[in-house]
Amino acid sequence: MSNDDAGNNGLEQRLAELEVRLTFIDDTVEALAVADADQSQRIAALERALRELRGELMSVRLGQAPDPHSEPPPPHY
């Protein structure tokens, strides 16, 4: 085996290793993109639920008692 054959064999092995690593990285990036999309959907759903709960809370507050700032102060003032 000549030096050229050994050098080519080493380069081919390094190239094969890099291709395997690139495939792994591509798979990882794809998995992260899917996870990111899922998290974005969950966050959007939580934000909608929070807005709805805030609206319900305001309705309950308005329905239970008048605004405390509009009431006269207690007699001891």
Secondary structure, DSSP 8 states (H G I E B T S, - for coil): --HHHHHHHHHHHHHHHHHHHHHHHHHHHHHHHHHHHHHHHHHHHHHHHHHHHHHHHHHHHHHHS--GGGS---TT-
